Amino acid sequence: YGIENPYEQLKALTRGKGGITKEALHAFIGTLAIPQEAKQLLLDMTPASYIGKGAELAKRI
């Protein structure tokens, strides 16, 4: 979506804070200039439900 300095934005949210809360991450997602559907996909992700490229990488073994 062409977000300017995405790494730096996330770094500012997380560095030196002793961790990040679900609430803080959700608030950050709410500020992103992306479509609402994309925000909802991010908000719906959990460590248990997100496997990223795990399935694809496992097939390469």
matplotlib code that plots the C-alpha trace (Angstrom):
import matplotlib.pyplot as plt

x = [0.0, 3.0, 3.2, 6.1, 8.8, 6.8, 9.8, 10.5, 6.9, 6.7, 10.1, 8.9, 5.9, 7.9, 11.4, 12.2, 8.7, 9.3, 6.9, 3.8, 0.2, -2.6, -4.4, -1.3, -0.9, -4.6, -4.5, -1.4, -3.2, -6.1, -3.9, -2.6, -3.6, -4.8, -8.2, -10.5, -10.5, -6.7, -6.9, -9.5, -7.2, -4.4, -6.7, -8.0, -4.5, -3.2, 0.0, -2.0, -3.8, -0.9, 1.5, 2.9, 4.8, 5.2, 3.2, 5.0, 8.4, 7.6, 6.9, 10.5, 12.0]
y = [0.0, 2.3, 3.0, 5.4, 4.1, 1.1, -0.5, 2.8, 3.2, -0.3, 0.2, 3.4, 1.5, -1.4, -0.3, 0.3, -0.4, -3.7, -5.5, -4.7, -5.2, -6.4, -3.1, -1.1, -3.1, -2.8, 1.0, 1.2, -0.8, 1.6, 4.5, 2.9, 4.5, 1.2, -0.1, -1.2, -4.8, -5.0, -3.5, -6.2, -9.0, -7.7, -7.3, -10.9, -12.4, -14.2, -16.0, -19.2, -18.5, -16.9, -19.3, -17.0, -18.9, -21.9, -24.3, -23.1, -23.5, -26.9, -28.2, -27.3, -29.7]
z = [0.0, -0.2, 3.5, 4.1, 6.4, 7.6, 9.5, 11.3, 12.3, 13.8, 15.5, 17.1, 18.5, 19.9, 20.8, 24.5, 25.6, 27.2, 24.9, 23.0, 23.9, 21.7, 22.4, 21.3, 18.1, 17.3, 17.8, 15.5, 12.8, 13.1, 12.2, 9.0, 5.7, 4.2, 3.2, 6.0, 4.6, 5.0, 8.5, 9.4, 8.1, 10.3, 13.3, 12.9, 12.9, 16.0, 16.7, 16.6, 13.3, 11.3, 9.6, 7.0, 4.4, 6.7, 4.5, 1.3, 3.0, 4.4, 0.9, -0.1, 2.4]

ax = plt.figure().add_subplot(projection="3d")
ax.plot(x, y, z, "-o")
ax.set_aspect("equal")
plt.show()
